[in-house]
Protein backbone atom coordinates (compact mmCIF):
# COMPACT_ATOMS: atom_id res chain seq x y z
CA UNK A 1 0.00 0.00 0.00
CA UNK A 2 1.36 3.45 -0.96
CA UNK A 3 1.80 6.17 1.66
CA UNK A 4 -0.50 9.15 1.16
CA UNK A 5 1.21 12.55 0.95
CA UNK A 6 -0.27 16.07 1.08
CA UNK A 7 1.92 18.83 -0.41
CA UNK A 8 1.60 22.22 1.33
CA UNK A 9 3.36 25.35 0.03
CA UNK A 10 2.28 28.91 -0.75
CA UNK A 11 4.42 28.84 -3.92
CA UNK A 12 2.70 27.25 -6.92
CA UNK A 13 6.17 26.46 -8.32
CA UNK A 14 7.18 24.41 -5.28
CA UNK A 15 3.77 22.72 -4.99
CA UNK A 16 4.14 21.57 -8.59
CA UNK A 17 7.80 20.50 -8.32
CA UNK A 18 7.42 18.64 -5.01
CA UNK A 19 4.28 16.89 -6.30
CA UNK A 20 6.05 15.77 -9.47
CA UNK A 21 9.06 14.47 -7.54
CA UNK A 22 6.82 12.48 -5.22
CA UNK A 23 4.67 11.05 -8.03
CA UNK A 24 7.80 9.51 -9.56
CA UNK A 25 8.66 7.65 -6.36
CA UNK A 26 7.45 4.08 -5.70
CA UNK A 27 5.03 3.48 -2.81
CA UNK A 28 3.93 7.15 -2.77
CA UNK A 29 0.54 8.66 -3.66
CA UNK A 30 0.09 12.45 -3.72
CA UNK A 31 -3.49 12.86 -2.47
CA UNK A 32 -3.67 16.65 -2.69
CA UNK A 33 -2.06 20.06 -2.30
CA UNK A 34 -2.73 23.21 -0.27
CA UNK A 35 -1.50 26.80 -0.63
CA UNK A 36 -1.74 27.86 3.03
CA UNK A 37 -2.00 26.45 6.53
CA UNK A 38 -5.77 26.83 6.95
CA UNK A 39 -6.52 24.98 3.69
CA UNK A 40 -3.95 22.36 4.74
CA UNK A 41 -5.78 21.66 8.02
CA UNK A 42 -9.07 21.11 6.18
CA UNK A 43 -7.41 18.72 3.73
CA UNK A 44 -5.59 16.84 6.47
CA UNK A 45 -8.96 16.23 8.12
CA UNK A 46 -10.64 15.03 4.91
CA UNK A 47 -7.76 13.23 3.13
CA UNK A 48 -6.02 11.69 6.19
CA UNK A 49 -2.50 11.74 4.69
CA UNK A 50 0.30 9.70 6.23
CA UNK A 51 2.80 12.50 5.55
CA UNK A 52 2.59 16.25 4.91
CA UNK A 53 5.39 18.15 3.17
CA UNK A 54 5.00 21.44 4.93
CA UNK A 55 6.32 24.85 3.92
CA UNK A 56 7.74 26.72 6.91
CA UNK A 57 6.84 30.30 5.97
CA UNK A 58 3.21 30.70 4.80
CA UNK A 59 0.31 33.16 5.16
CA UNK A 60 -2.75 32.36 7.30
CA UNK A 61 -0.92 29.70 9.37
CA UNK A 62 2.82 29.06 9.14
CA UNK A 63 4.34 25.59 9.21
CA UNK A 64 4.93 25.63 12.96
CA UNK A 65 1.29 26.53 13.64
CA UNK A 66 0.08 23.76 11.33
CA UNK A 67 2.34 21.23 13.05
CA UNK A 68 1.09 22.34 16.46
CA UNK A 69 -2.53 22.02 15.31
CA UNK A 70 -1.87 18.53 13.93
CA UNK A 71 -0.53 17.52 17.32
CA UNK A 72 -3.35 19.21 19.24
CA UNK A 73 -5.95 17.43 17.10
CA UNK A 74 -4.06 14.10 17.40
CA UNK A 75 -4.04 13.49 13.66
CA UNK A 76 -2.07 10.38 12.70
CA UNK A 77 0.17 12.16 10.21
CA UNK A 78 3.80 13.25 10.21
CA UNK A 79 5.45 16.35 8.75
CA UNK A 80 8.50 16.93 6.57
CA UNK A 81 9.37 20.63 6.73
CA UNK A 82 10.45 22.59 3.64
CA UNK A 83 12.23 25.87 4.40
CA UNK A 84 14.05 28.70 2.72
CA UNK A 85 17.61 29.43 3.88
CA UNK A 86 16.71 32.46 5.97
CA UNK A 87 17.16 33.22 9.65
CA UNK A 88 13.40 33.38 10.17
CA UNK A 89 12.85 30.17 8.21
CA UNK A 90 15.62 28.47 10.18
CA UNK A 91 14.16 29.50 13.54
CA UNK A 92 10.67 28.23 12.65
CA UNK A 93 12.07 25.00 11.16
CA UNK A 94 14.16 24.26 14.27
CA UNK A 95 11.13 24.83 16.50
CA UNK A 96 9.14 22.47 14.29
CA UNK A 97 11.87 19.83 14.40
CA UNK A 98 12.06 20.16 18.18
CA UNK A 99 8.31 19.50 18.29
CA UNK A 100 8.75 16.26 16.37
CA UNK A 101 8.75 17.06 12.64
CA UNK A 102 10.62 14.33 10.75
CA UNK A 103 13.24 16.47 9.05
CA UNK A 104 13.79 19.70 7.16
CA UNK A 105 14.54 20.19 3.46
CA UNK A 106 15.88 23.52 2.26
CA UNK A 107 14.56 25.20 -0.86
CA UNK A 108 17.39 25.52 -3.37
CA UNK A 109 17.97 28.92 -4.94
CA UNK A 110 20.30 28.37 -7.89
CA UNK A 111 18.37 30.62 -10.28
CA UNK A 112 17.96 27.66 -12.64
CA UNK A 113 14.75 25.63 -12.50
CA UNK A 114 16.35 22.38 -13.63
CA UNK A 115 19.20 22.68 -11.09
CA UNK A 116 16.70 23.54 -8.33
CA UNK A 117 14.53 20.54 -9.22
CA UNK A 118 17.52 18.17 -9.26
CA UNK A 119 18.71 19.45 -5.88
CA UNK A 120 15.24 19.14 -4.36
CA UNK A 121 14.89 15.60 -5.75
CA UNK A 122 18.23 14.66 -4.18
CA UNK A 123 17.02 15.99 -0.82
CA UNK A 124 13.50 14.53 -0.87
CA UNK A 125 14.04 10.99 -2.20
CA UNK A 126 16.08 9.49 0.69
CA UNK A 127 13.82 11.05 3.31
CA UNK A 128 10.70 9.63 1.67
CA UNK A 129 12.35 6.20 1.38
CA UNK A 130 13.18 6.35 5.09
CA UNK A 131 9.57 7.29 5.90
CA UNK A 132 8.20 4.43 3.76
CA UNK A 133 10.49 2.00 5.57
CA UNK A 134 9.44 3.40 8.95
CA UNK A 135 5.76 2.98 7.99
CA UNK A 136 6.36 -0.62 6.91
CA UNK A 137 8.09 -1.42 10.21
CA UNK A 138 5.23 0.20 12.12
CA UNK A 139 2.76 -2.03 10.25
CA UNK A 140 4.77 -5.20 10.97
CA UNK A 141 5.20 -4.30 14.66
CA UNK A 142 1.43 -3.98 14.99
CA UNK A 143 1.19 -7.62 13.94
CA UNK A 144 -0.22 -6.80 10.52
CA UNK A 145 1.03 -8.30 7.27
CA UNK A 146 3.80 -6.23 5.62
CA UNK A 147 3.16 -4.68 2.20
CA UNK A 148 3.70 -7.13 -0.69
CA UNK A 149 6.95 -5.54 -1.82
CA UNK A 150 8.18 -4.57 1.64
CA UNK A 151 11.96 -4.11 1.97
CA UNK A 152 11.78 -4.87 5.69
CA UNK A 153 12.76 -8.36 6.78
CA UNK A 154 10.47 -9.69 9.55
CA UNK A 155 13.52 -10.58 11.70
CA UNK A 156 14.56 -6.91 11.70
CA UNK A 157 11.55 -6.11 13.87
CA UNK A 158 13.34 -7.79 16.79
CA UNK A 159 15.80 -4.87 16.83
CA UNK A 160 12.94 -2.53 17.66
CA UNK A 161 12.27 -3.89 21.14
CA UNK A 162 12.72 -1.25 23.88
CA UNK A 163 15.84 -2.42 25.69
CA UNK A 164 19.31 -1.50 26.91
CA UNK A 165 22.48 -3.57 26.51
CA UNK A 166 25.92 -2.99 27.99
CA UNK A 167 29.23 -4.57 26.91
CA UNK A 168 31.71 -6.38 29.13
CA UNK A 169 34.32 -3.80 28.14
CA UNK A 170 32.24 -1.05 29.72
CA UNK A 171 31.52 -3.08 32.85
CA UNK A 172 35.27 -3.55 33.38
CA UNK A 173 36.36 -0.04 32.39
CA UNK A 174 37.93 1.97 35.24
CA UNK A 175 39.06 5.23 33.62
CA UNK A 176 36.69 8.11 32.88
CA UNK A 177 36.13 9.99 29.65
CA UNK A 178 37.15 13.64 29.43
CA UNK A 179 35.03 14.46 26.38
CA UNK A 180 31.69 13.51 24.81
CA UNK A 181 31.06 13.65 21.05
CA UNK A 182 27.57 13.13 19.61
CA UNK A 183 26.52 12.51 16.01
CA UNK A 184 22.89 12.76 14.91
CA UNK A 185 20.82 13.41 11.80
CA UNK A 186 17.12 12.84 10.92
CA UNK A 187 15.05 13.23 14.09
CA UNK A 188 18.02 14.85 15.82
CA UNK A 189 16.65 18.22 16.94
CA UNK A 190 13.77 16.57 18.77
CA UNK A 191 16.12 13.97 20.28
CA UNK A 192 18.62 16.66 21.34
CA UNK A 193 15.79 18.70 22.89
CA UNK A 194 15.21 15.72 25.19
CA UNK A 195 18.86 14.75 25.73
CA UNK A 196 20.77 18.01 26.23
CA UNK A 197 18.66 19.39 29.14
CA UNK A 198 19.31 16.10 30.98
CA UNK A 199 23.11 16.51 30.82
CA UNK A 200 24.38 17.62 34.22
CA UNK A 201 27.06 20.25 34.98
CA UNK A 202 28.51 17.64 37.34
CA UNK A 203 29.90 15.89 34.25
CA UNK A 204 32.44 18.72 33.90
CA UNK A 205 33.52 17.77 30.35
CA UNK A 206 33.12 19.46 26.95
CA UNK A 207 30.44 18.09 24.62
CA UNK A 208 30.61 18.27 20.83
CA UNK A 209 27.60 17.73 18.58
CA UNK A 210 27.38 17.21 14.84
CA UNK A 211 23.76 17.54 13.71
CA UNK A 212 23.32 17.25 9.95
CA UNK A 213 21.80 20.64 9.15
CA UNK A 214 22.26 23.48 6.66
CA UNK A 215 23.84 26.86 7.34
CA UNK A 216 21.74 29.28 9.46
CA UNK A 217 19.79 26.43 11.06
CA UNK A 218 22.54 25.30 13.45
CA UNK A 219 22.69 28.74 15.13
CA UNK A 220 18.92 28.54 15.74
CA UNK A 221 19.31 25.00 17.11
CA UNK A 222 22.09 26.07 19.50
CA UNK A 223 19.99 29.00 20.73
CA UNK A 224 16.92 26.79 21.30
CA UNK A 225 18.94 24.17 23.21
CA UNK A 226 20.75 26.81 25.29
CA UNK A 227 17.40 28.13 26.53
CA UNK A 228 16.47 24.67 27.82
CA UNK A 229 19.82 23.53 29.26
CA UNK A 230 21.80 24.14 32.42
CA UNK A 231 24.95 23.93 30.27
CA UNK A 232 26.13 26.59 27.84
CA UNK A 233 25.12 25.59 24.30
CA UNK A 234 26.59 27.47 21.35
CA UNK A 235 27.37 27.24 17.67
CA UNK A 236 31.11 26.55 17.65
CA UNK A 237 33.56 29.23 16.45
CA UNK A 238 36.97 28.63 14.93
CA UNK A 239 39.91 29.00 17.34
CA UNK A 240 37.96 29.12 20.59
CA UNK A 241 39.26 27.24 23.62
CA UNK A 242 37.55 24.03 24.65
CA UNK A 243 35.86 24.44 28.02
CA UNK A 244 34.10 21.94 30.31
CA UNK A 245 30.29 22.06 30.51
CA UNK A 246 30.05 23.78 27.14
CA UNK A 247 28.13 22.14 24.29
CA UNK A 248 29.60 22.98 20.88
CA UNK A 249 27.29 22.59 17.85
CA UNK A 250 29.09 22.21 14.51
CA UNK A 251 28.07 25.05 12.12
CA UNK A 252 26.06 23.90 9.12
CA UNK A 253 28.10 23.80 5.91
CA UNK A 254 31.47 23.40 7.71
CA UNK A 255 33.52 20.65 9.35
CA UNK A 256 34.33 20.76 13.07
CA UNK A 257 37.28 19.15 14.79
CA UNK A 258 39.29 19.45 18.01
CA UNK A 259 43.01 20.23 17.84
CA UNK A 260 45.87 20.79 20.28
CA UNK A 261 46.58 24.41 21.20
CA UNK A 262 49.97 26.11 21.53
CA UNK A 263 49.73 26.09 25.34
CA UNK A 264 48.84 22.42 25.66
CA UNK A 265 45.12 23.17 25.70
CA UNK A 266 42.45 22.08 23.21
CA UNK A 267 40.89 24.38 20.63
CA UNK A 268 37.96 24.11 18.23
CA UNK A 269 38.73 24.28 14.53
CA UNK A 270 36.00 25.04 11.99
CA UNK A 271 37.17 24.03 8.53
CA UNK A 272 35.89 24.34 4.98
CA UNK A 273 37.06 20.82 4.15
CA UNK A 274 35.13 18.60 1.69
CA UNK A 275 32.01 16.67 2.75
CA UNK A 276 32.35 13.14 4.09
CA UNK A 277 29.50 10.66 3.54
CA UNK A 278 27.90 13.56 1.64
CA UNK A 279 27.75 15.37 4.98
CA UNK A 280 29.15 18.75 6.01
CA UNK A 281 29.44 18.75 8.98
CA UNK A 282 30.36 15.09 9.25
CA UNK A 283 30.32 12.92 12.38
CA UNK A 284 33.27 10.84 11.16
CA UNK A 285 35.35 14.02 10.73
CA UNK A 286 34.68 15.10 14.33
CA UNK A 287 35.10 11.64 15.85
CA UNK A 288 38.54 11.12 14.31
CA UNK A 289 39.82 14.31 15.93
CA UNK A 290 38.27 13.32 19.26
CA UNK A 291 40.10 9.96 19.15
CA UNK A 292 43.38 11.70 18.23
CA UNK A 293 43.19 14.32 21.00
CA UNK A 294 41.61 12.32 23.83
CA UNK A 295 42.52 8.68 23.12
CA UNK A 296 40.85 6.24 25.49
CA UNK A 297 39.22 9.08 27.46
CA UNK A 298 36.49 9.69 24.90
CA UNK A 299 32.79 8.79 24.63
CA UNK A 300 31.26 8.74 21.16
CA UNK A 301 27.46 8.70 20.80
CA UNK A 302 25.56 7.93 17.58
CA UNK A 303 21.86 8.73 17.50
CA UNK A 304 18.91 8.73 15.11
CA UNK A 305 19.63 9.39 11.44
CA UNK A 306 19.95 8.04 7.90
CA UNK A 307 23.11 6.62 6.41
CA UNK A 308 26.35 5.49 8.04
CA UNK A 309 28.06 8.74 9.11
CA UNK A 310 29.71 8.11 12.49
CA UNK A 311 30.52 4.44 11.94
CA UNK A 312 34.11 4.88 10.75
CA UNK A 313 34.77 7.65 13.26
CA UNK A 314 33.48 5.54 16.14
CA UNK A 315 35.68 2.71 14.89
CA UNK A 316 38.68 5.01 15.46
CA UNK A 317 37.41 5.98 18.94
CA UNK A 318 36.98 2.28 19.81
CA UNK A 319 40.47 1.46 18.45
CA UNK A 320 41.77 4.04 20.95
CA UNK A 321 39.88 2.21 23.76
CA UNK A 322 37.17 4.86 24.03
CA UNK A 323 33.45 4.17 24.58
CA UNK A 324 30.71 3.83 21.97
CA UNK A 325 27.02 4.48 22.70
CA UNK A 326 24.16 3.98 20.22
CA UNK A 327 20.50 4.93 20.40
CA UNK A 328 18.25 1.88 20.20
CA UNK A 329 15.96 1.18 17.25
CA UNK A 330 12.57 1.75 18.83
CA UNK A 331 13.36 5.30 19.99
CA UNK A 332 14.90 6.42 16.66
CA UNK A 333 13.03 8.36 14.02
CA UNK A 334 15.32 6.62 11.51
CA UNK A 335 17.37 3.63 12.66
CA UNK A 336 20.19 4.06 10.15
CA UNK A 337 23.35 5.56 11.68
CA UNK A 338 22.97 3.71 15.01
CA UNK A 339 22.18 0.44 13.22
CA UNK A 340 25.47 0.67 11.30
CA UNK A 341 27.31 1.13 14.60
CA UNK A 342 25.48 -1.68 16.37
CA UNK A 343 25.85 -4.13 13.47
CA UNK A 344 29.60 -3.39 13.35
CA UNK A 345 29.95 -4.26 17.06
CA UNK A 346 31.07 -0.74 18.00
CA UNK A 347 28.39 0.02 20.61
CA UNK A 348 29.30 -0.66 24.24
CA UNK A 349 25.83 0.60 25.16
CA UNK A 350 22.60 0.39 23.17
CA UNK A 351 20.02 2.54 24.92
CA UNK A 352 16.61 4.18 24.49
CA UNK A 353 16.75 7.95 24.04
CA UNK A 354 15.45 8.61 27.54
CA UNK A 355 18.37 6.73 29.12
CA UNK A 356 21.26 8.04 27.00
CA UNK A 357 22.06 11.00 29.30
CA UNK A 358 22.48 8.62 32.21
CA UNK A 359 24.66 6.28 30.15
CA UNK A 360 26.88 9.22 29.07
CA UNK A 361 27.16 10.33 32.69
CA UNK A 362 28.39 6.89 33.77
CA UNK A 363 31.29 7.08 31.31
CA UNK A 364 32.58 10.46 32.59
C-alpha positions in Angstrom: 0.0 0.0 0.0 1.4 3.4 -1.0 1.8 6.2 1.7 -0.5 9.2 1.2 1.2 12.6 1.0 -0.3 16.1 1.1 1.9 18.8 -0.4 1.6 22.2 1.3 3.4 25.4 0.0 2.3 28.9 -0.8 4.4 28.8 -3.9 2.7 27.2 -6.9 6.2 26.5 -8.3 7.2 24.4 -5.3 3.8 22.7 -5.0 4.1 21.6 -8.6 7.8 20.5 -8.3 7.4 18.6 -5.0 4.3 16.9 -6.3 6.0 15.8 -9.5 9.1 14.5 -7.5 6.8 12.5 -5.2 4.7 11.0 -8.0 7.8 9.5 -9.6 8.7 7.6 -6.4 7.5 4.1 -5.7 5.0 3.5 -2.8 3.9 7.1 -2.8 0.5 8.7 -3.7 0.1 12.5 -3.7 -3.5 12.9 -2.5 -3.7 16.7 -2.7 -2.1 20.1 -2.3 -2.7 23.2 -0.3 -1.5 26.8 -0.6 -1.7 27.9 3.0 -2.0 26.4 6.5 -5.8 26.8 6.9 -6.5 25.0 3.7 -3.9 22.4 4.7 -5.8 21.7 8.0 -9.1 21.1 6.2 -7.4 18.7 3.7 -5.6 16.8 6.5 -9.0 16.2 8.1 -10.6 15.0 4.9 -7.8 13.2 3.1 -6.0 11.7 6.2 -2.5 11.7 4.7 0.3 9.7 6.2 2.8 12.5 5.5 2.6 16.2 4.9 5.4 18.1 3.2 5.0 21.4 4.9 6.3 24.9 3.9 7.7 26.7 6.9 6.8 30.3 6.0 3.2 30.7 4.8 0.3 33.2 5.2 -2.8 32.4 7.3 -0.9 29.7 9.4 2.8 29.1 9.1 4.3 25.6 9.2 4.9 25.6 13.0 1.3 26.5 13.6 0.1 23.8 11.3 2.3 21.2 13.1 1.1 22.3 16.5 -2.5 22.0 15.3 -1.9 18.5 13.9 -0.5 17.5 17.3 -3.4 19.2 19.2 -6.0 17.4 17.1 -4.1 14.1 17.4 -4.0 13.5 13.7 -2.1 10.4 12.7 0.2 12.2 10.2 3.8 13.3 10.2 5.5 16.3 8.7 8.5 16.9 6.6 9.4 20.6 6.7 10.5 22.6 3.6 12.2 25.9 4.4 14.1 28.7 2.7 17.6 29.4 3.9 16.7 32.5 6.0 17.2 33.2 9.7 13.4 33.4 10.2 12.9 30.2 8.2 15.6 28.5 10.2 14.2 29.5 13.5 10.7 28.2 12.6 12.1 25.0 11.2 14.2 24.3 14.3 11.1 24.8 16.5 9.1 22.5 14.3 11.9 19.8 14.4 12.1 20.2 18.2 8.3 19.5 18.3 8.8 16.3 16.4 8.8 17.1 12.6 10.6 14.3 10.8 13.2 16.5 9.1 13.8 19.7 7.2 14.5 20.2 3.5 15.9 23.5 2.3 14.6 25.2 -0.9 17.4 25.5 -3.4 18.0 28.9 -4.9 20.3 28.4 -7.9 18.4 30.6 -10.3 18.0 27.7 -12.6 14.7 25.6 -12.5 16.4 22.4 -13.6 19.2 22.7 -11.1 16.7 23.5 -8.3 14.5 20.5 -9.2 17.5 18.2 -9.3 18.7 19.5 -5.9 15.2 19.1 -4.4 14.9 15.6 -5.7 18.2 14.7 -4.2 17.0 16.0 -0.8 13.5 14.5 -0.9 14.0 11.0 -2.2 16.1 9.5 0.7 13.8 11.0 3.3 10.7 9.6 1.7 12.4 6.2 1.4 13.2 6.3 5.1 9.6 7.3 5.9 8.2 4.4 3.8 10.5 2.0 5.6 9.4 3.4 8.9 5.8 3.0 8.0 6.4 -0.6 6.9 8.1 -1.4 10.2 5.2 0.2 12.1 2.8 -2.0 10.2 4.8 -5.2 11.0 5.2 -4.3 14.7 1.4 -4.0 15.0 1.2 -7.6 13.9 -0.2 -6.8 10.5 1.0 -8.3 7.3 3.8 -6.2 5.6 3.2 -4.7 2.2 3.7 -7.1 -0.7 7.0 -5.5 -1.8 8.2 -4.6 1.6 12.0 -4.1 2.0 11.8 -4.9 5.7 12.8 -8.4 6.8 10.5 -9.7 9.5 13.5 -10.6 11.7 14.6 -6.9 11.7 11.5 -6.1 13.9 13.3 -7.8 16.8 15.8 -4.9 16.8 12.9 -2.5 17.7 12.3 -3.9 21.1 12.7 -1.3 23.9 15.8 -2.4 25.7 19.3 -1.5 26.9 22.5 -3.6 26.5 25.9 -3.0 28.0 29.2 -4.6 26.9 31.7 -6.4 29.1 34.3 -3.8 28.1 32.2 -1.0 29.7 31.5 -3.1 32.8 35.3 -3.5 33.4 36.4 0.0 32.4 37.9 2.0 35.2 39.1 5.2 33.6 36.7 8.1 32.9 36.1 10.0 29.7 37.1 13.6 29.4 35.0 14.5 26.4 31.7 13.5 24.8 31.1 13.6 21.0 27.6 13.1 19.6 26.5 12.5 16.0 22.9 12.8 14.9 20.8 13.4 11.8 17.1 12.8 10.9 15.0 13.2 14.1 18.0 14.8 15.8 16.6 18.2 16.9 13.8 16.6 18.8 16.1 14.0 20.3 18.6 16.7 21.3 15.8 18.7 22.9 15.2 15.7 25.2 18.9 14.7 25.7 20.8 18.0 26.2 18.7 19.4 29.1 19.3 16.1 31.0 23.1 16.5 30.8 24.4 17.6 34.2 27.1 20.3 35.0 28.5 17.6 37.3 29.9 15.9 34.2 32.4 18.7 33.9 33.5 17.8 30.4 33.1 19.5 26.9 30.4 18.1 24.6 30.6 18.3 20.8 27.6 17.7 18.6 27.4 17.2 14.8 23.8 17.5 13.7 23.3 17.2 10.0 21.8 20.6 9.1 22.3 23.5 6.7 23.8 26.9 7.3 21.7 29.3 9.5 19.8 26.4 11.1 22.5 25.3 13.5 22.7 28.7 15.1 18.9 28.5 15.7 19.3 25.0 17.1 22.1 26.1 19.5 20.0 29.0 20.7 16.9 26.8 21.3 18.9 24.2 23.2 20.8 26.8 25.3 17.4 28.1 26.5 16.5 24.7 27.8 19.8 23.5 29.3 21.8 24.1 32.4 25.0 23.9 30.3 26.1 26.6 27.8 25.1 25.6 24.3 26.6 27.5 21.3 27.4 27.2 17.7 31.1 26.6 17.7 33.6 29.2 16.5 37.0 28.6 14.9 39.9 29.0 17.3 38.0 29.1 20.6 39.3 27.2 23.6 37.6 24.0 24.6 35.9 24.4 28.0 34.1 21.9 30.3 30.3 22.1 30.5 30.0 23.8 27.1 28.1 22.1 24.3 29.6 23.0 20.9 27.3 22.6 17.8 29.1 22.2 14.5 28.1 25.0 12.1 26.1 23.9 9.1 28.1 23.8 5.9 31.5 23.4 7.7 33.5 20.6 9.3 34.3 20.8 13.1 37.3 19.2 14.8 39.3 19.5 18.0 43.0 20.2 17.8 45.9 20.8 20.3 46.6 24.4 21.2 50.0 26.1 21.5 49.7 26.1 25.3 48.8 22.4 25.7 45.1 23.2 25.7 42.5 22.1 23.2 40.9 24.4 20.6 38.0 24.1 18.2 38.7 24.3 14.5 36.0 25.0 12.0 37.2 24.0 8.5 35.9 24.3 5.0 37.1 20.8 4.1 35.1 18.6 1.7 32.0 16.7 2.8 32.4 13.1 4.1 29.5 10.7 3.5 27.9 13.6 1.6 27.7 15.4 5.0 29.2 18.7 6.0 29.4 18.8 9.0 30.4 15.1 9.3 30.3 12.9 12.4 33.3 10.8 11.2 35.4 14.0 10.7 34.7 15.1 14.3 35.1 11.6 15.9 38.5 11.1 14.3 39.8 14.3 15.9 38.3 13.3 19.3 40.1 10.0 19.2 43.4 11.7 18.2 43.2 14.3 21.0 41.6 12.3 23.8 42.5 8.7 23.1 40.8 6.2 25.5 39.2 9.1 27.5 36.5 9.7 24.9 32.8 8.8 24.6 31.3 8.7 21.2 27.5 8.7 20.8 25.6 7.9 17.6 21.9 8.7 17.5 18.9 8.7 15.1 19.6 9.4 11.4 20.0 8.0 7.9 23.1 6.6 6.4 26.4 5.5 8.0 28.1 8.7 9.1 29.7 8.1 12.5 30.5 4.4 11.9 34.1 4.9 10.7 34.8 7.7 13.3 33.5 5.5 16.1 35.7 2.7 14.9 38.7 5.0 15.5 37.4 6.0 18.9 37.0 2.3 19.8 40.5 1.5 18.4 41.8 4.0 20.9 39.9 2.2 23.8 37.2 4.9 24.0 33.5 4.2 24.6 30.7 3.8 22.0 27.0 4.5 22.7 24.2 4.0 20.2 20.5 4.9 20.4 18.2 1.9 20.2 16.0 1.2 17.3 12.6 1.7 18.8 13.4 5.3 20.0 14.9 6.4 16.7 13.0 8.4 14.0 15.3 6.6 11.5 17.4 3.6 12.7 20.2 4.1 10.2 23.3 5.6 11.7 23.0 3.7 15.0 22.2 0.4 13.2 25.5 0.7 11.3 27.3 1.1 14.6 25.5 -1.7 16.4 25.9 -4.1 13.5 29.6 -3.4 13.4 30.0 -4.3 17.1 31.1 -0.7 18.0 28.4 0.0 20.6 29.3 -0.7 24.2 25.8 0.6 25.2 22.6 0.4 23.2 20.0 2.5 24.9 16.6 4.2 24.5 16.7 8.0 24.0 15.4 8.6 27.5 18.4 6.7 29.1 21.3 8.0 27.0 22.1 11.0 29.3 22.5 8.6 32.2 24.7 6.3 30.1 26.9 9.2 29.1 27.2 10.3 32.7 28.4 6.9 33.8 31.3 7.1 31.3 32.6 10.5 32.6 
